[in-house]
Amino acid sequence: MSECPHVLDLPRPEPAQLSDTCPECLKDGTHPVQLRICLTCGHVGCCDSSAGRHATRHSEASGHPVIRTLEPGESWRWCFADGSIV
C-alpha cells in the first residue's frame, strides 16, 4: 500500500465513527454486507456488495475520497479518486 495525495490531506486523528451501521441501509430496510468509514467525516456506509452501495454514494455526493474498512481483522483503505488501495 502506498500513500496517495488524498491520504495526506485527511484529518488526523481519524474522525470518529458516526454510527455503528449504515444509516441509509436502516432507512431503506436493507442490510449491509460489510461496512466502510469515510476518513474525512466518519460517515459509515455499506460496501459495493451491498444493495445500496452507500459508501460509494457518499463519496460521490461529498467528494470525500478515502474510506477504510470497518471489518474485524482488516485495515485496508481505498481511495475513490485514485481507484486504488492506499
Secondary structure, DSSP 8 states (H G I E B T S, - for coil): ----HHHHTS-SS----S-SS-HHHHHHT---SSEEEETTT--EEE-TTSSS-HHHHHHHHH---EEEE-STT---EEETTTTEE-
